[in-house]
Amino acid sequence: MATNIQVGEVGFAFRITLNDADGVAVDLSTSTAVNIVFLRPDGDRLVVDADFQTDGTDGKIEYLTQVGDLNLAGGWKMQVSVSYPSNGLLISDISKFKVGAVI
């Protein structure tokens, strides 16, 4: 992630496209839950509900940060989990990003 993110930033949009191993967008439209799990630098987890950017068929989701989400500077990790009623659970690869300190 090349964008600068700062501690305390509210309204930062995490926009993610989920693709399968062949690079084809994953159809999320029939999922029952789409969550992003953030692992903070101190080891605490933050689990949030993601929204579809469109209708979910294009694999595009987003989450806008809220007050208190980005509370620590340092290296963060995130992973998406998608629940389907009949197919079980889809788990994405882990992505890493940094949150910068503020003065």
C-alpha positions as CSV (number, residue, x, y, z in Angstrom):
1,M,0.0,0.0,0.0
2,A,1.7,3.2,-1.2
3,T,-0.6,5.7,0.4
4,N,0.4,7.4,3.6
5,I,-1.9,6.6,6.6
6,Q,-1.5,8.4,9.9
7,V,-2.5,7.5,13.4
8,G,-6.0,8.7,14.2
9,E,-7.0,9.1,10.6
10,V,-10.8,8.9,10.2
11,G,-12.5,8.2,6.8
12,F,-9.4,6.5,5.2
13,A,-10.8,4.1,2.6
14,F,-9.4,0.7,2.5
15,R,-10.5,-0.5,-1.0
16,I,-9.7,-4.1,-1.8
17,T,-10.4,-6.3,-4.9
18,L,-10.5,-10.0,-4.2
19,N,-9.3,-12.1,-7.0
20,D,-8.9,-15.9,-7.3
21,A,-5.6,-17.7,-8.2
22,D,-6.2,-17.0,-11.9
23,G,-6.7,-13.2,-11.3
24,V,-10.4,-13.3,-11.8
25,A,-12.6,-11.2,-9.5
26,V,-14.3,-13.3,-6.8
27,D,-18.1,-13.0,-6.8
28,L,-19.0,-11.8,-3.3
29,S,-22.7,-11.1,-4.0
30,T,-24.0,-14.3,-2.3
31,S,-21.8,-14.0,0.8
32,T,-23.4,-13.6,4.2
33,A,-20.5,-11.6,5.8
34,V,-17.3,-9.9,4.5
35,N,-14.9,-8.9,7.3
36,I,-11.5,-7.3,7.3
37,V,-9.3,-8.4,10.2
38,F,-6.6,-5.9,11.1
39,L,-3.6,-6.9,13.3
40,R,-2.2,-4.0,15.1
41,P,1.5,-3.6,16.0
42,D,0.8,-4.5,19.6
43,G,-0.9,-7.8,18.5
44,D,-4.5,-6.7,19.2
45,R,-7.0,-7.5,16.5
46,L,-9.7,-5.2,15.0
47,V,-12.4,-6.9,13.0
48,V,-14.7,-4.7,10.9
49,D,-17.5,-5.3,8.4
50,A,-16.6,-4.4,4.8
51,D,-19.1,-3.0,2.3
52,F,-19.4,-3.8,-1.4
53,Q,-18.2,-1.0,-3.6
54,T,-20.8,-2.0,-6.2
55,D,-23.0,-5.2,-6.1
56,G,-20.3,-7.6,-5.0
57,T,-20.0,-9.4,-8.3
58,D,-16.7,-7.6,-9.1
59,G,-15.0,-8.6,-5.8
60,K,-14.6,-5.0,-4.7
61,I,-15.0,-4.1,-1.1
62,E,-14.2,-1.1,1.1
63,Y,-14.0,0.0,4.7
64,L,-13.8,3.6,5.9
65,T,-11.8,4.0,9.1
66,Q,-13.7,5.2,12.2
67,V,-12.5,7.0,15.4
68,G,-10.1,4.8,17.3
69,D,-9.4,2.3,14.5
70,L,-5.9,3.5,13.6
71,N,-4.6,4.0,17.1
72,L,-1.0,2.9,16.8
73,A,2.0,3.8,14.6
74,G,4.0,1.0,13.1
75,G,3.5,-2.1,10.9
76,W,0.0,-3.4,10.5
77,K,-1.4,-6.5,8.8
78,M,-4.8,-7.1,7.3
79,Q,-6.7,-10.1,5.9
80,V,-10.2,-10.5,4.5
81,S,-12.6,-13.2,5.4
82,V,-15.7,-14.0,3.4
83,S,-18.5,-16.3,4.6
84,Y,-20.8,-18.1,2.2
85,P,-24.0,-19.9,3.1
86,S,-23.0,-23.1,1.3
87,N,-19.3,-22.8,0.3
88,G,-17.9,-22.1,3.8
89,L,-15.2,-19.5,4.3
90,L,-12.8,-17.7,1.9
91,I,-9.7,-16.2,3.5
92,S,-7.4,-13.8,1.6
93,D,-3.7,-13.5,1.7
94,I,-2.2,-11.2,4.4
95,S,-1.4,-7.7,3.4
96,K,1.0,-5.4,5.3
97,F,0.9,-1.6,5.6
98,K,2.4,1.1,7.8
99,V,0.6,3.7,9.9
100,G,2.7,6.8,10.5
101,A,3.0,8.7,13.8
102,V,1.7,12.2,14.3
103,I,3.4,15.0,16.2
